[in-house]
């Protein structure tokens, strides 16, 4: 089964809860991979993605050394292409 059919099956099964408000990050400081839960996400006019609250590594507290994991990058790209990330005003 393809990704489309999996998503369609989930939506019509009654168990689909919609997109979750989390994304996976990798910390370049301590090499920790973690899931960050946010309350809001938007695209700034500069093209940067902004999270509320700001993500921080739960292991070392780093905020600047964070990058999306492969899974996180794929999720963000899917959200961008499907219009789930709003643009800042």
Rosetta blueprint (number, residue, H / E / L):
1 X L
2 X L
3 X H
4 X H
5 X H
6 X H
7 X H
8 X H
9 X H
10 X H
11 X H
12 X H
13 X H
14 X L
15 X L
16 X L
17 X L
18 X L
19 X L
20 X L
21 X L
22 X E
23 X E
24 X E
25 X E
26 X E
27 X E
28 X L
29 X L
30 X L
31 X L
32 X L
33 X E
34 X E
35 X E
36 X E
37 X E
38 X L
39 X L
40 X E
41 X E
42 X E
43 X E
44 X L
45 X L
46 X L
47 X L
48 X L
49 X E
50 X E
51 X E
52 X E
53 X L
54 X L
55 X L
56 X L
57 X L
58 X L
59 X L
60 X L
61 X L
62 X L
63 X L
64 X L
65 X L
66 X E
67 X E
68 X E
69 X L
70 X H
71 X H
72 X H
73 X H
74 X H
75 X H
76 X H
77 X H
78 X H
79 X H
80 X H
81 X H
82 X L
83 X L
84 X L
85 X L
86 X E
87 X E
88 X L
89 X L
